[in-house]
Amino acid sequence: MTARPETVTIGIAQWLPVPGEEQRNEQTARQAVADLAARGADLVVLPEMWLTGYDPGQLAEHSRRAAEPLDGPLVTRLRTWAREQSVVLCAGTVPELAGSDVYNTAVLIDADGELLMAHRKVHLYRPGGEDIAFGAGSSLRVAHTSRLGSVGVLVCFDGDFFESARTLALAGAELVILPAAYETAAERWWDILYPAQALSNAQWWVMANQCGHNGGIEFLGGSRVIAPDGEIVASLPRTDSGGVEYLVTEIKLAQRLHAARQEAGILLTDRRPDAYRL
């Protein structure tokens, strides 16, 4: 297993991307990465769909217009940002073009600009029209990094499923990154479910959310870092400031993982898959 770093500084950017304004949104994202790097972040996380914004009524149109292959100009620029700022970058999600299909894809880039992981969102949120706009991913993966240890990436609705977190835990993920466009209407899920996911799987969770009302949907904000014992160690407001808000916090990654595994590790080691049948 990848060695666990003792401490890591997490940087999260939270804002309301403007639907359909890709150039403006990219400028905002690039500045956010630079600002968080300047504040000492080792890991920088952007929200889901920061490039196109998230308006359910125009989701398919905006996503297809902006979609590119992962070896296209956009991801190339993202890799340059990570390398220039020397940060591990989870660049939220971008619309990925693969053949004739478009996917809502999270990209994780190492500090040397290497693309570590591209996670296509598996669970598409039908109330937001995602099943019409995107193809669904079909797998979960873990990346092994020198700065962060073993990392899993989920996208928004993916994280609502118990199976997602447990699958990543069984694959060795000790830190889960979740870019999100989580709506205010589901606030109770955000508050209760995610600390429970962290606690029951002994994982750090880093969650970057959109915030504010874009005319089509209201996003909760409340981006945060959850410790593997379920404690919310840092969070951002749930009201739209009208600009970009930053969270920068240093976490004792290894120490708290060790303590959590001592307490909750039995939930992983004493599983009985042979009995989990209806």
N, C-alpha and C positions, 0 to 999 in steps of 0.2 A: 504493500500500500504506500502511496505517496506520503512523504513526511509532512507533518502538520506544522505550519509556521506558528510561532508563538503569538505574535500580534499582527493584525492587518488593519489598515485604515480604509474604511468603506466610504465611498462618495456616491450620493444619489442625486439626480436632478429630477425635479417635479415641475411640470407646467402643463398648459393647455395648448397643444399644437392646433394650428388653424387648418380645418379640413380643406384639402385641395391646394394648399400653398406650400408646395414641396421646397422651393428654394428658400423661402423665409424660414421654414421649420428646420432645414438643414443648417442654416446659419446659426440659429438658436442652439442647436445640438452641438455644433462645433465649439461654440463659445463655452457651453456648459462643460464639455470635456476639458478644455484648457483651464477653466476656472477651478474645477475640482482637482485637477492635477496640481495646480499651483497651491492648493490648500493641503497637499500632502497625500491625496488618495492613492492607494495601491490598486483598488478596484473602483471603476466608474460604471454606474448602471443608469441607463436611460429607460423611459417608459415604453410600453407597447405602442406601436404604430405612430411613433413621433414624426415620421416623415410625411405621411399623408393626412394625419388627423384621423378621427374616428366619428364619422357621421353615418349612422346606419342606412339612411336613405341614399347615400352616394358612395357607400363603401366599395362596392364592386367596381364602379367607374374609376374612382380615385386610385384604387390599388392596382388595377390593370394598367392604367396610364403610367404609373411610376415603377412598375415591376421591371426588374433586371435579373439576369443570372448572377450567381454568387461570384463569378469571376468578372463581373462588369464593373463600370466606373464607380458606382456608389460604394460597394464593399471595398474596392481598392482604396478609395478615399478614407473609409473608416479604418482600414489597416494602417494607413499613413498616420491618422490621428493618434492611434494607440502607440505606434512606434515613436513618433515625435514627442509625445507627452510621457512616454515610458510608464504607461498604465495598462493593466488588464481591463479591457473594455467589453462590457456586455451592452452592445449598441441596440438595446431594446429589440424591436422587431422591424423588419423591412419586408416589402412585398417581393418575394422571390419568384422569378419566372423560370420554369423548368418545362421545356417543350411548350405545350399550349396551356399548361396549368399555372396558376398563381398560388403560392403558399404564404402564410403569415409566419415568417421565419425569424427566430432569434439567433443572433450571431455573437459568439464569444471569441474575442481576439486577444492573443497574448501581447505582452509589452514589447516584444520584438516584431510585432505585426503579423505573426502567424495566425491563421484562422484555426482555432482549436475545435470549434463546434458550430454546427448549424442545426438548430432544432426547429423543425416544422411543427407548428401548433397541432396537437393531436385532437383535442376536444374543441370543436367549433361551437361558438355560442350562437345558437339559432335565433334568439330574440333580437340579436344585433345584425342579423343577416349574414353572418360569417359563413354559413353553409352554402350560400349562393356565391359569395365573393371568392372563397378559397377552396382549394383542395385540403384534405386532412392529412396530417403526418401519421406515421404508423409505428414510431419507435421512440424510446427514451434512451439517452446515452449519458455517460459520465466522462468528463475530461479530467486529466491529471496535470496539475500545474505546480510550478515551484513556489509561486507566491501565495496560493490559496489552498493547496492540498487538492483533494478530490471534490470536483464541482459538478452539480447537475443543474440543468436549466429547464424551466417550465414557463409557459406563457399563460397568464391570467386564469382562464377557466380550467386549464390543465390542473392547476393547484387545488381546485375544489374537490378533486377526486382523491380519496384515500389511497387508491391503488398507485397513483402517480408518485406520491411521496415515499411510500413503502418500497416500490420498485427501485427508486433511486437509492434509498438507504441500503437495500440488499446488494446493490451494485457498488456500494462503497462511498456514495456521495455524503460528505459531511457538511457541505454548504450548498444550499439551493438558491439560485437566483431566479426571481420571478418578475419580469417586466409585465405591466398590467395597464388595462384601461377599465378599471373596476368601477362599476356605477354605484352611485349613492344609494340606490334602492336596495342593494345587497350588503349594506353596511354591517348588518348583524353577522353575516357569514365572514366578512373580513375580520371582525373583532373576535369571534369565537373559534372559527375553524382553523385559522392559520397558526395561532399559538399552540393549538392541540396537535397540528401536524408536526411542528417543530419538536414538541415535547415527546410525542409517542415514537418519533423516529430519531431522536437525539441528533438533530441537525440545526445548524444556523440557517436562517432564511433572510434573504435580502430582497426587498420588494419595492419596486419603483412604479408609481402609479401616475396617471394623468389626473388633473385637478381642475374643476370648473365646468361650466355649462356652455356648450358650443352651439346651442340652438336645436340640436337633435337629441342630445343625451347629457346627463349631468354625471360627472366623474367625482369620486369620493376624495381623492388625494390621500393623505395619511400614509404616505410612503414610509417605510420603516425597516428596522433591523430587529429580528427576533432571535434570542439566544436559544440554545438547544434544551434549556429547561423551561421554555415557553415564555420567558420574560421579554417584554418589549424594551430593548435597551436604548433605542433612539427612534424618534418619529418626526414627521413633518405635519403641518397643520392640514385641516380638512376644509379650509376655505381658500378660495382662489385669490391670490394676492395681486393678480393681473400681470405677473411676471414669472420668472424662473426662481424657484426656491431650491436651496441646497441643504443637504444633510451630509455632514462629515463627522465620522466617529471612529475611534480606535477600539477594536475588540480584542479580547484575549482569546484568540481562536482556539489554541491547543488546550489551554487550561480548562475552559468551560466545556469543550468537547469531552475531555477526559472525565470530568465530573458527571456529565450527563450520561455518558456510556456506562459509568458505574451504576447509575440509578435505573436508566431505561433500557440498557443494553439487553436485559433479559427478554424484552419484547421482540428482539431480533433473534437472539440465540435459542430461545425456547419456543419458537414457532412450531406448529404442527400442521404443515401443509397437507399431510395425509388425511387429516380430519376435517379440512375445510371443504366439505362437499355438501350439497343439498341432497 
